[in-house]
Amino acid sequence: MTAFLTIIIVLFVAVAIWQMVKIFDLAQVNTDESNTGVATDYDNKINAYLMIGFLIFIYVITIVCFVKWGDLPLMSNSASAHGPEIDNLMIISMVIIFIVQTITQFLLHYFAFKYRGEKGKKALFYADNNTLEAIWTIIPVIVLAGLIIYGLFTWTSIMNINEDDDPMVIELYAQQFNWKARYSGQDNVLGMANVRLIDLDRANILGLDEADPNAQDDVITTELHLVVGRPVHFKMRSQDVLHSAYMPHFRAQMNCVPGMVTEFGFTPTVTTEQMRATPEMVEKVQRINKIRVEKSEALVAKGESALDPYTFDYLLLCNKICGKSHYNMQMKIIVETQEEFDAWMKEQKEFKNSLN
């Protein structure tokens, strides 16, 4: 109650000060004959040229950014079958936005220059112009409708998981602040699970129903292995708060919502080793390691350990701010051949053999 009264008092004091400032400003009006507060032709001319100067500035900065930091195509390195569709949609959207921004910024600054205030000049005023209103209404409607419809078709094609392709079913389990992956085993069916069934004493960390036959061959891992060219059907759960499973190179993201199961599917098209060998990734890794070497020298000089060399890996990230360690919530994704995946899977324990 005391805090509430304090806030009310502070608010009233602020309002009182604001009103006093307004009264003071009104009292100063016309006290100085040389300063009427009205812009002169000279003021308007200066502002008009400043607008043109700023227009030139933003165009020059844009060109410099494209030349120095531009990376065309705007989107690259997608590693899933639907990735090019997402990239294409993004490129079209950004090109349209860039064209519209370039034209509208020119008109805004040019009109501010051309129609600056001058003594004796009157602005041309349109009370009503149906043609202009039709133009600036119909064109955006057509463009936005086209983008939305194209986006809906793209999203539908991605989200329609074809069960005839026999996708591998994997659960992504999110909790503060780590990920677990649960493979559906030989039957490719995930066993029933509920957070109320979590039993740490039994090492049942995901709350699987121990009596469910489909759960017996499930495999729980802390690393996500995928087979190149094989469709994957992800089912996602959250144990505590809202998380978001984000796999940037696969152009995939889906919220993990407590109390419900969300789904997403895609087909990996580039193995981890193939992505590491691309010229763009080789250059990126070399650039990062050069920075790490420089920082390691400073750390070693202080008696601290040097940084480990960076090696590229696909990552599963959390794209929702889920708590104080959100930044560290990630899991390695390895895309490999079927033979490599089978060899790795043989090393994992089935759920029935992992209980205490």
Disulfide bonds with the S-S distance in Angstrom:
none
